Amino acid sequence: MDAIKSLSLLTRACPYLARTGLAALHGAAGGSGVRGLSTSAVELARCSVCPGHTGQSALLAKASECPVVGPSIRANEAAAPKQAAASKQAAASCPYAGKCGDTPGRAGSAELPASLGSQEAAFDYEGLYQAKLAKKHADKSYRYFNNINRLASKYPQAHTANPSNMVTVWCSNDYLGQSRNPVVVDAMTAALNTYGAGAGGTRNIAGNSGLHVRLEAELAGLHRKEAALVFSSCFVANDATLSTLCSALPDCVIFSDQMNHASMIQGIRHSKARKHVFEHNNLAQLEQQLAQYPRATPKLIAFESVYSMSGTVGRVPEICALARKYGALTFLDEVHAVGMYGPRGAGVAEHYDYDASLRAPAGQRVPGSVLDQVDIITGTLGKAFGIVGGYIAGSSALVDMIRSYAPGFIFTTSLPPPISAGAVASIQYLADSQRERFLQQTHVRQLKADLARAGIPVVPNPSHIVPVLVGDAARAKRASDMLLAEHSIYVQSINHPTVPVGEERLRITPGPGHDAAMRARLVAALDAVWSALGLRRSADWEREGGRCGVGESRTNSELHVGWKRGVDFVWEDHQLKQAHDYELARTGAVPVAPALLPMIWAA
Ligand SMILES: Cc1ncc(COP(=O)(O)O)c(C=O)c1O
């Protein structure tokens, strides 16, 4: 079918074929018509060494009559003698020589244009790959993947390539250990046994099940929105939604935080809409940019709640207020917040109205809340929810529009049943349990305090992410390698282009499974590595004027950090206490070693 379609197009485009029609080609191909042509193409591709062995001479004879292609064929024929020797030599090594009923070289040099022949040097594909890789090695941005096998029964322990070599993982985005939560694993196992491993198709063709519908209802309820739509990942969700929406909005202008994730940047690029990038959390600059356009011009502000590499927080209420003032949509990526913030794990937008969200029945709007003001929320099922997949949540019409138009949603196999079932179980579990969030936050606070005491430079932020500034790509990788090899601790180094050059770092993510002993080992190991490599400590950064919040004045860093002035953590002390007491009442157990408590209650 495709061959017929391409031929019809060719026929219409070519002034010669337009007159003679497909019948001419049919004849040229020896009576086998279109099928004969495609067979020739296959042979041509197969036999790259001796292109003469393709039975295409009749076709070429016909093609030379074409006023468009003909002159080029004749020019190539004139050049052919010079190439004949090379062609003959190539033909001698042809694996099909003598098997295809043609004499090697006969059709090749005399009848094929050079563009179809082997005489002209082909593009050096391998050379290009090597050159691109050499560039990555030269600027130290080449990525090395560590072989880390996280053990479900020993979270947060993993083994390396050698199963007896155990390491402690300190940089996983399985933030709350949900990938091994028995509630999640059991739901996945049951779905696997009932519905099998794969979805069986796209959502449109045989791949839409009750589990997808259930998952989307769960997500819509979590974010108190009318509807939600699930994608293979949040990368795809961001790319597909931004590109589809912003290309549909007439003359749409996009305003994008400078630190936005690659998936949003990709979606913005694909939309081909006009864009403005504003400095991270710089509201004054954002407003200046918005004010350039009439209120009626469609606009979209794309930003994140927790920025994964800095741990800083988007200024959600202020950005929503600007959006209202200038008639813009808000697009908030809560990938690094869902499951972890808000009393039910809906993210930072929910966390702003912690008490009101707790009081409101699940799934219902809280009018006037920050969450209610955000138009489009995107999230992942692959980080705190512990599995894989991504989604958007918003109005029914928006979701239906993206469902109906976004190729990234439509033309791909849907999420397998165990994934949907596990995601539903994980979301429901985290909507109730406060244990994981409480433990994560208390461990984060303690680690940040320990590192501050040791003078290890942490990029200031109010979230669960602990970025330790190194400021040099090679040394960041060296530090990560040393932690692994000498201390059995896995913390990945983060280099350009994920972070700006000069802001390379180690990104640490404490979770509920880390304990005091592990934390003490981590701090001691970092201290040793910092000394061994002579890395800058907090005081050194301060002397140099500071970098990305480290060693900067509090006022400066608060602007960057994005959370409420004078409040150090998104999870405030009284909220942590509330979470603790809720768990005590719910399970009858204190979900934390007593040693952790005084620090929180003392505040
Ligand atoms: C801010 C942000 N958005 C989107 C994504 C993509 O999410 P997913 O891993 O589900 O593709 C990531 C991934 O790390 C991210 O950091």
The ligand as an SDF file (V2000), in Angstrom:
LIG
                    3D

 16 16  0  0  0  0  0  0  0  0999 V2000
   10.4510   18.2460   36.1630 C   0  0  0  0  0  0  0  0  0  0  0  0
   10.2850   16.9750   35.3980 C   0  0  0  0  0  0  0  0  0  0  0  0
    9.2410   16.8600   34.5700 N   0  0  0  0  0  0  0  0  0  0  0  0
    9.0390   15.7390   33.8660 C   0  0  0  0  0  0  0  0  0  0  0  0
    9.8920   14.6680   33.9700 C   0  0  0  0  0  0  0  0  0  0  0  0
    9.6220   13.4330   33.1880 C   0  0  0  0  0  0  0  0  0  0  0  0
    8.9760   12.5100   34.0150 O   0  0  0  0  0  0  0  0  0  0  0  0
    9.0070   10.9770   33.6460 P   0  0  0  0  0  0  0  0  0  0  0  0
   10.1810   10.3970   34.3480 O   0  0  0  0  0  0  0  0  0  0  0  0
    7.6940   10.4260   34.0990 O   0  0  0  0  0  0  0  0  0  0  0  0
    9.1420   10.9050   32.1710 O   0  0  0  0  0  0  0  0  0  0  0  0
   10.9990   14.7430   34.8210 C   0  0  0  0  0  0  0  0  0  0  0  0
   11.9260   13.6050   34.9560 C   0  0  0  0  0  0  0  0  0  0  0  0
   12.8180   13.5490   35.7150 O   0  0  0  0  0  0  0  0  0  0  0  0
   11.2070   15.9390   35.5510 C   0  0  0  0  0  0  0  0  0  0  0  0
   12.2550   16.0800   36.3630 O   0  0  0  0  0  0  0  0  0  0  0  0
  1  2  1  0
  2  3  1  0
  2 15  2  0
  3  4  2  0
  4  5  1  0
  5  6  1  0
  5 12  2  0
  6  7  1  0
  7  8  1  0
  8  9  2  0
  8 10  1  0
  8 11  1  0
 12 13  1  0
 12 15  1  0
 13 14  2  0
 15 16  1  0
M  END
$$$$
